[in-house]
Amino acid sequence: MNVFNRILVVLLFLGLIALAAFAVVRPLQLIEWAGVNLALFEEQVFDAGFWQMFSIGAYVLIAVLLILLWLEIRKRRRKTVRVKTRAKSDAQLALDSVAHSLEYRIDELAGVRKVVPKIRSYGKSAAIQLDLDTSPSVNIGLLTDQIVDMVHDIVEGQLGLKIAGRVRVNVHHEPYPKGTMPPTQPLGPEGEMRPTVVESAPEPRRRAEAAPARKPKAEAPAPKVEPVAYKDSRAEEELDLEPEEDDLDLLGDLEENSSEGDATA
């Protein structure tokens, strides 16, 4: 716009200089030329075709002049912001550099999927606006406080700029997917939550189906009972029915004595 303004101003000044010089050198010819053109214009005013073309040209010229006037007087957005320094110097920092620094640092936070910084310069200070896309498992309050503290640390502490007003944060929070719900337990210091899966209840059947018969459990085999041998005290004393050799000799002697006695008789 600055180049266009310069070209337009140069051409306008050259035209005015030429007209002023012609009026000084040949004023009568200028008056005669102006009278002839005015009389011709007066005759053409009553012509409908000429008046229509003249009106269209005039409207177009007015519109172009209004646009140029608005472009000239409108408030332009500054592309730099002044850096606070102790020395008597004028240091300017580009807004793109500030935006890239914020985007790089904030994008590293857990739960942030996308961040778009929007910075507007007021000369000595800058207004900061952040557009965030977050995951469904993030705590918005804790994350917002963390981001605002980080913005003040980066912009004012590291870059040496002044923030105009408050940092504005526009959050687009992605909803939980179907079948999940946020947990009810207290949150940790990181502000990160894990979704809890909710199992949907089975749909009731129209007809109650008979429960399948349970198979009888195989009974464990009964332990074998071994017969207990009861010993009689009397059985322990075993009788020795076999005659001993001494008894046999005694019986032999008795039989011989009895046979001898029968013989003597």
C-alpha positions in Angstrom: 0.0 0.0 0.0 2.9 2.4 0.6 4.2 2.0 -2.9 0.7 2.6 -4.4 0.3 5.7 -2.3 3.6 7.0 -3.4 2.8 6.4 -7.1 -0.7 8.0 -6.8 0.6 11.1 -4.9 3.4 11.6 -7.4 1.0 11.4 -10.4 -1.4 13.8 -8.7 1.3 16.3 -7.9 2.6 16.2 -11.5 -0.8 16.8 -12.9 -1.5 19.8 -10.6 1.9 21.2 -11.4 1.3 21.0 -15.1 -2.2 22.5 -14.8 -0.9 25.4 -12.7 1.9 26.1 -15.2 -0.5 26.0 -18.2 -2.9 28.4 -16.4 -0.1 30.9 -15.7 1.4 30.7 -19.2 -1.9 30.6 -21.3 -4.8 31.6 -19.1 -7.1 32.6 -22.0 -6.8 29.3 -23.8 -7.5 27.5 -20.5 -10.7 29.5 -20.0 -11.8 28.9 -23.6 -11.2 25.2 -23.4 -13.1 25.0 -20.1 -16.0 27.0 -21.6 -16.3 24.7 -24.6 -16.3 21.5 -22.6 -18.8 22.9 -20.1 -21.2 23.8 -23.0 -20.8 20.4 -24.5 -21.5 18.8 -21.2 -24.6 20.9 -20.7 -25.9 19.7 -24.1 -25.2 16.0 -23.3 -26.9 16.1 -19.9 -30.3 15.8 -21.6 -29.2 12.7 -23.5 -30.4 9.6 -21.6 -27.6 7.3 -23.0 -24.9 9.8 -22.1 -26.3 10.4 -18.6 -26.5 6.7 -17.9 -22.9 6.1 -18.9 -21.8 9.2 -16.9 -23.7 8.0 -13.8 -22.1 4.5 -13.9 -18.6 6.0 -14.3 -19.2 8.4 -11.4 -20.4 5.6 -9.1 -17.4 3.4 -10.0 -15.0 6.3 -9.3 -16.6 7.1 -6.0 -16.4 3.4 -4.9 -12.7 3.2 -5.8 -11.9 6.5 -4.0 -13.8 5.2 -0.9 -11.8 2.0 -0.9 -8.6 3.8 -1.2 -9.6 6.1 1.6 -10.4 3.2 3.9 -7.2 1.5 3.2 -5.3 4.6 4.0 -7.0 5.5 7.3 -7.6 2.0 8.7 -5.5 0.9 11.6 -2.8 -1.4 10.4 -1.7 -4.4 12.4 1.8 -4.3 13.6 4.0 -7.3 12.9 6.4 -6.6 15.7 6.3 -5.8 19.4 8.8 -3.8 21.5 11.1 -5.7 23.8 11.6 -4.4 27.4 15.3 -3.4 27.8 17.2 -1.5 30.4 19.3 0.3 27.9 18.0 3.2 25.8 17.4 1.1 22.7 14.4 0.1 20.5 14.4 -3.6 20.2 11.5 -5.2 18.2 10.5 -8.8 18.1 8.5 -10.4 15.3 5.1 -11.8 16.3 5.7 -14.9 14.3 8.7 -15.8 16.5 6.5 -15.4 19.6 3.8 -17.6 18.1 6.3 -20.3 17.1 7.9 -20.4 20.6 4.5 -20.8 22.3 3.3 -23.4 19.9 6.4 -25.5 20.3 6.4 -25.4 24.1 2.6 -25.9 24.7 2.3 -28.7 22.1 4.6 -30.8 24.3 2.1 -30.9 27.2 0.2 -34.1 27.9 -3.4 -33.9 26.7 -2.8 -31.1 24.1 -3.4 -32.3 20.5 -3.2 -28.9 18.7 -2.5 -25.3 19.7 -2.9 -22.2 17.5 -1.5 -19.0 19.0 -2.9 -15.7 17.9 -0.9 -12.6 18.9 -1.8 -8.9 18.4 0.7 -6.2 18.9 -0.1 -2.8 20.6 3.5 -1.5 20.3 4.8 -1.8 23.8 2.6 -4.9 24.7 1.0 -7.8 23.0 -2.4 -9.6 23.5 -2.2 -13.4 23.4 -5.0 -15.8 22.5 -4.7 -19.6 22.3 -7.0 -22.0 20.5 -6.6 -25.5 22.0 -7.7 -29.0 21.0 -7.5 -31.3 23.9 -8.0 -35.1 24.5 -11.1 -36.3 26.4 -9.0 -37.6 29.3 -7.6 -34.2 30.3 -8.6 -32.0 33.2 -9.4 -28.6 31.6 -8.9 -26.5 34.8 -5.5 -27.9 35.6 -4.3 -27.8 32.0 -5.5 -24.2 31.5 -3.6 -23.0 34.7 -0.5 -24.8 33.5 -0.6 -23.2 30.1 -1.2 -19.7 31.4 1.7 -20.0 33.8 3.9 -21.3 30.9 2.8 -18.4 28.6 3.8 -15.8 31.3 7.1 -17.5 31.8 8.0 -17.7 28.1 6.7 -14.2 27.0 7.6 -12.1 30.0 10.5 -14.1 31.4 12.4 -15.4 28.4 11.3 -13.1 25.5 11.1 -9.9 27.6 7.7 -8.8 26.4 4.7 -7.3 28.2 1.3 -9.1 28.0 -1.7 -6.8 27.4 -4.6 -7.9 29.7 -5.2 -11.6 30.4 -4.2 -14.6 28.3 -7.3 -15.8 26.5 -7.6 -19.6 26.0 -10.3 -21.1 23.8 -10.6 -24.8 24.5 -12.2 -27.4 22.2 -12.6 -30.5 24.3 -13.0 -33.7 22.4 -15.9 -35.9 24.0 -15.4 -39.4 25.3 -16.1 -42.2 22.8 -19.2 -44.3 23.2 -19.0 -46.9 25.9 -16.7 -44.9 28.2 -17.2 -42.5 31.0 -14.8 -40.3 33.1 -13.6 -41.8 36.3 -14.9 -40.7 39.7 -11.7 -41.1 41.7 -9.7 -37.9 42.7 -7.3 -36.6 40.1 -3.5 -36.7 40.4 -1.2 -33.7 40.2 -0.8 -34.1 36.4 -4.5 -33.7 35.8 -4.6 -36.7 33.5 -7.6 -39.1 33.7 -8.1 -42.5 32.2 -11.6 -43.4 30.8 -13.4 -46.3 32.4 -15.1 -48.8 30.2 -18.8 -49.3 30.9 -20.2 -52.6 29.7 -23.7 -52.4 28.4 -26.3 -54.7 30.0 -27.5 -57.5 27.7 -30.9 -57.0 26.2 -33.7 -59.0 28.0 -35.0 -61.9 25.9 -38.7 -62.1 25.1 -39.0 -65.7 26.2 -37.2 -67.2 29.1 -35.0 -70.0 27.9 -34.7 -73.0 30.0 -31.5 -73.2 31.8 -29.4 -76.1 30.5 -29.3 -79.1 32.7 -26.2 -79.3 34.7 -24.1 -82.4 34.3 -23.8 -84.4 37.5 -20.4 -84.1 39.0 -18.4 -87.3 39.0 -18.3 -88.5 42.5 -14.9 -89.3 43.8 -14.4 -93.0 44.4 -14.9 -94.0 48.0 -11.7 -94.9 49.8 -11.2 -98.6 50.2 -11.7 -99.8 53.7 -9.1 -102.3 54.7 -10.2 -104.9 57.2 -8.8 -104.4 60.6 -7.4 -107.6 62.1 -8.5 -107.9 65.7 -6.2 -110.2 67.7 -7.5 -112.3 70.5 -5.3 -112.5 73.5 -6.0 -116.2 73.6 -5.1 -116.6 70.0 -1.7 -115.3 70.8 -1.1 -118.3 73.0 -0.8 -121.0 70.3 -1.1 -124.6 71.3 1.7 -126.8 70.2 -0.2 -130.0 69.1 2.8 -131.8 67.8 4.2 -134.2 70.5 7.6 -133.8 71.6 10.2 -136.6 71.5 10.2 -137.1 75.3 6.5 -137.6 75.3 6.7 -140.2 72.5 9.4 -142.1 74.5 7.1 -142.1 77.6 4.2 -143.3 75.7 6.3 -146.2 74.2 7.4 -147.3 77.7 3.9 -147.3 78.9 2.7 -149.4 76.0 5.5 -151.9 76.6 4.7 -152.1 80.3 1.1 -152.8 79.6 1.9 -155.5 77.1 4.2 -157.2 79.5 1.6 -157.1 82.2 -1.0 -158.8 79.9 1.5 -161.5 79.1 2.2 -162.4 82.8 -1.4 -162.6 83.5 
